[in-house]
Amino acid sequence: MTVLVTGASGKTGRRVAEAAEAAGFTVRAASRSGAVRFDWYDPSTWEDALRGADAAYLAYMPDVGAPGAGEAVGALARQAVALGVRRIVLLSARGEDQAEPAERAVRESGAEWTVVRASWFAQNLSEGHLLDGMREGELVFPGGEVLEPFIDTRDIADVVVAVLRPDSGYAGRVVEVSGPRLLSFRDAVAEIAAAAGREIRYVPVSAREYGGALAEFGVPEEETEFLIELFETNLDGRNARLSEGVREVLGRAPRDFGDFAREHAAVWKA
């Protein structure tokens, strides 16, 4: 089976591509700058990426609930079906109301679909724009003291690959995945600091303050406003619960955040 993996250089796409290849799939790793070019904002790149694939993993950038995501995901999914792609797995976000248009678009596309709704990624703290501040000794973030079951993106990848199989039994279903325990962002930073053997502070700010900082760094106004809304809603405690999707699909417990922190300790050392 040939699987198109969008966002193949990203936090989940990279791991999905690796896990799919290890499982024996033929992987078509697509990204804006890869050998297989794919850009959500350039529909002219879609057909070549899709043609000949049997299944596709869709991870919308910058976020599944971002303005325009539903329209883009729907257009891509319909084109995929027209080109013979049978299975589509969409990465979505647990508790994110803004993701409903994208989820609905996949459900209505005519594909054999599965939606994987994930909690906050552990790797958001080891990769991407939050890492620089942590290396400098602090995480400034609008997470308050809310609890979150951080999930290792390797678990997301393993679940995605398992449900992609035609005989998985997960077509037409939503699977919610999370890590095995609840931590506040303060707790998570403390575990990272202990693993890295250095002091890292957690500095909670309001979503509006955080948005102001993003704007100063050049994030476009529409994206900034979306992120402010996203943080104000998704970090209100609605996700302070565990989901059993990893155990249900894989028959094992999800990876623990403490193990993640110890495995990646070197990245937080200044």
Secondary structure, 3 states (H helix, E strand, C coil): CEEEECCCCCCCHHHHHHHHHHCCCEEEEEECCCCEECCCCCHHHHHHHHCCCCEEEECCCCCCCCCCHHHHHHHHHHHHHHCCCCEEEEEEECCCHHHHHHHHHHHCCCCEEEEEEECCEHHHHCCCHHHHHHHCCEEEECCCCCEECCECHHHHHHHHHHHHCCCCCCCCEEEEECCCCCEEHHHHHHHHHHHHCCCCEEEECCHHHHHHHHHHCCCCHHHHHHHHHHHHHHCCCCCCCCCCHHHHHHCCCCCCHHHHHHHCHHHHCC
